[in-house]
Amino acid sequence: MDLTAQETLLRNRRAELADDLVEIEDKLDDPMPKDWEDRASERQGDEVLESLGKADLEELRRIDAALGRIADGSYGICAKCGDAISEDRLNAVPTAALCRNCA
């Protein structure tokens, strides 16, 4: 497995997520409209943005953990059983910390 390619993929995805989070935060900081109906609609949109932001943060945590495993040499080793994680699984889920059997 080409760890450099995996690391580049993870770092690129991390940068995308960081940009998305900045954009979400900016939208959430917009002032609320004065009209009650518009405000209710805006609040629903904010709830969706907050949910997306939480999902992005969770993915960032998984990416940071995977980058840590690359750095310490444990990337591709199942954190539960110690067996190798298949290359197919790592290509499909680059942040995988568990092999298919343990997941």
Helices and strands as residue ranges (DSSP letters): H 3-28, H 36-72, H 87-92
